[in-house]
Amino acid sequence: MDTESLKAFLAVAEQQSFSLAAEQLHITQPAVSKRIAALERQLSCKLFDRIGRNIHLTEAGRALMPQSRRILQDIKEAVRSIHDLRGSVSGRLSMGISHHIGLHRLPPVLREFSQRYPEVKLDIDFMDSELAHQRILHGEMDLAVITLSPSDDQQLLSIPIWEDPLSVTVAKDHPLAQFDIVSADMLSQHTALPPGLNTYTGQIIKELFDRQGLSMNIGMSTNYLETIKVMVSIGLGWSILPLTLLDDTVVALQWQGQALSRTLGCVHHRSRSLSNAADAFIELLLAERAPK
């Protein structure tokens, strides 16, 4: 079974588009179609239904997806294992990094890593922590440096690196700016601009209100903390944001009776063998955790 055909199959299945799959693989659309057709002939079954402009996996296609991922991953692991026998730190390191960590935490680490290991090709995708978590779970990347999930997954190994303090944040002229300490009851009376409640940070905030049987008066929601900070600074509502993001355009308030924080760190799949490059990157991250 041709690995290039499997790559084309996965790309079409994930993108639900032959043209987008071609862009992802840097080949022409006819080349993608040719590889899919060859795979369907080899398997003697249809992998996709084409209905108008829409593409859907057949039952056989759905069954092939996890097997294809496993085959390609096994091949990648074999190449990596042979490569790592030489003891060099080189090759490709694929990582998912949350936007906030990429802006505010990782630049010194990435700079140090690139200087120490110039033969490593970094393949970095900036994405929401929740998406990176899922891609690690499916074995699609080596590492993710993200906001760690509040709940454990036995298939993954999470390595805490930074404790990230959070603060209730309002504009300087917001009615709550006159208080140093605020409660959930006080906040529930004003418009909230939380991170999406599907995010790990949003879940932390929602749980604080749920414990007291209160609801947030949500004005808008986005996963981009930098955008939320701007919205807060112009007086559209309050939010809970990392201290690393705050400046003199907003006022930081304490949550009554509790210090707020989230944990940032690295996560990888327990069943995925780590390359020398991945081990070296984790070592640099752990140095960030050590007392300075």
N, C-alpha and C positions, 0 to 999 in steps of 0.2 A: 504494500500500500504506500503510495507516494506521499511523503510528508508535505510537499508543496500543495498537493490537492487537499490535504486535511487542513492546512492553514487557510486555504481559500474557502473551504466549507465553513470553518469557524468564523471567518471574517464576514461572510454573507449572512450567517445565522445571527451573529451579534449585531450587525449593522442593519439587517433586514433590507439590504440594498446591494445589488451587484456593483453599481457605480461607486458607492461609498467604500465597499470592500476593496475595489480596485485602487482607490486613493490610499487606503490604509496600507495596502501591500506594495504600493508604488509600481503597479503593473497596469496594463490596459484592461478595460471591461471585457473585451472578447477573450483575453487570456484567462480571466476569472471563470467565464462561462465554459471555456474549454476544459479547465481543471475540474469543475463541478460535473460536467458531462462525463469525463473519464472516470471519475469516482462512482457515479451512478451506474455506468456500464460495468465497472468492476464488481460492484455490490449487487447488481441486478435488481435495483430498486430505485424509486424516485425519492429524493431527499427534500425537495422543495415543491410546494404548490405555488404557481404563479397566477394570481387572480387579479386581472387588471394591472395596476401598478404596484400592487401589494404582493409581498413574498412571505410565505408561511412555511414553517417546518412541517414535514409529514411525520407520521408516527415513527418511521425508520430514522428520519433526520433527528428527531428528539432523542432517540435511543443512542445515536452515534455521537452526540455532542460530548457527554462526559468521557466516553471512550477516546475520542479524538484529543481532548485536553490531556488525558492521562498519557496517551502515546507520545504526544509532543513534549510533555513534561519529562517523561522518562528518557527520551532522546537527549533533551537539554541537560538532564542530570548526568547522563553518561559522558557527554562531552566535557561537562564541568569537572567531573571526578578525575578524568584522565588529565585534563589541563592542570588541576590542582595538585597532581602528583609532583609537579615540578616545584611546588612551594611558592610560586610567584603570586603576587597580588595584581591580577590583570583581568581582562575579559569585560563582560557587561554586567552592570548592577542595576536592576530595575527597582524603582521605588515609587510609592505614592506618598505625597507630602501634602498636608493640609495647607491651605492658603496662608492662614495666620502664622503657623509655625515656620513656613517657608520665608515669610517676611521678617519675623521678629525673633526667631530662635536659631534657625539653621545656617544662615550665611557664614558665620565663622567656622562651623564644622565642615561645611561643604568646601570652603576655601582650603582649610587644613588638609582635608582628605585628597583634594585634587593635587595639592602640592606634594604630598607624600607618595601618592600612587597615580602618577600621570598615565600609566598604561590601562587604567580602568576607565571604561566608557560608561558614564552615568546616564541612565535612561530614566528621567524624572517626569512624573505626571503630577501636576497640582490639582487637587480635587477635594471634595468634602470628605471628612474623616470617615463617615459612614460608608461611602462608596469604596474608599480604600480598604476598609475593614472587610467588605464583601469580596473584593478582588483578591485579598490575601487568603480568605477562606476558600476561594475557588482555585487557589494555586496559580494565579495569573501574574503575580509579582513576587520579588524576593522579600522586600521589606516594606513597611509603611511607617511613617513617622507622623503621628496623628494625636488627636484627643482620644484617650483610651476609653473604651466602652465601659459604662458603669456596671455591666454584667459580664461575667466571665464566660468564655467559650473554651471548652476543653480541647478543641482542636488547635487552638492558637496559643502562642506564648507571648504574653505582654510584658514589656520591660519598662517600668516607670523611669522617666528621666527628669522631668521638671514638674514641680507642683506649681500650678498657675493660679495665683490669687485672683478672685473676682470681686467686683464691687458694683453696688447699685449706682447708676450713673444718670445724671440729669443735666440740663442746660443751666447756666448761671442764673437765668431769670425764671426758672421753673418754680412753681409753688412749693415743691419739696426741698428746694435748695437751701432753705432756712434751717433745715433739720440736719443734725449730724448722724442720727440713727433713725431708721425707718422700719416699719413692720409690713407684713403682707397685707394687713387690713388697710393701712395707709396707701400702699401702692395700688391696691385693687380699685381705688377711687380715681385713678389717673390712667391715661392711655399708656399701654405698654408696647414696646418695640423689641420683642424678644427674638433671639435666633430661632429659626424654624423648630417647631416642637418635635420634628422628626430627627433633629440633631442631638448629639450627646449633651451639648451644653444646654440646649432647649429643654431636654428631659430633666436636667438638674433643676432648672428654674420651675418647671411645671410641678415637680414633686414637692417643692417648698410650699406652693399654693395648695396642692392637693391635701397635704398633711393637715391643713387648717380649714379645709372645706371651702376654700375661696377660689374665685375665678379671676383670670386676668382680662382686662379690657383691652384686647389686642387691636392696635390700629393698623399695623402692617407687620410683615415678617419676612426676613431674608436670612440666608445662611452666611452672608458676608459681613463679618464683624466690623470691618472698616466702614462699610456703608451704614450700618446701624449707628456707629459713633457719630457720623456726620448728621444723620437724622436727629439724634439726641441733641447734638450741639445747637441745632437751629430751633429746638423747642417743640418737636413733634411728639415727644413722649419720653418715658424713662426706659432704661434697659439694665441688664447686668452684663458687664464687660470685663475682660482681663485688664489688670492694672497696667500691663505693658503697653496697652493701646491708648491710655488716657493722656491728655495734655491739658493746657490751661483754657481750652474751649468748653470744658465740661467740669462738673463737680462730682466728686466721689463720696458716696454715703455708705454707712455701715448697715448691714442687715441685723435687726434686733436679735440678740442672743445667739448669733451664729456667725462663724467666719466662713466665707464662701470661697470655694476653690474647685478646680478640676485638675486632672492628672494628664500630662502630655508624655508621650513616650513612643517606643518602637514596638512593632508587633510583626511576628512572622508565623508561618504554619509549622507546627511541630513535626509534621511528616516530610517537610521539604528540607533537603540537605542544603546547608548554607555554604556558599563559595568562600574562598579566602577573602575576596573583596567584601562580602557581606559581613564576615567576622571582623574584618578590620574597621568597617564603618561602625558596627555596634561598639567596638572597643573605644572609638573616639566619642561616641555618644555617652558611654559610661563615664568617661573622663569629665564630661560636662556635669554629671550628677555628683561627682566627688566634691567635697568641701574645698573651696579655693583658699 
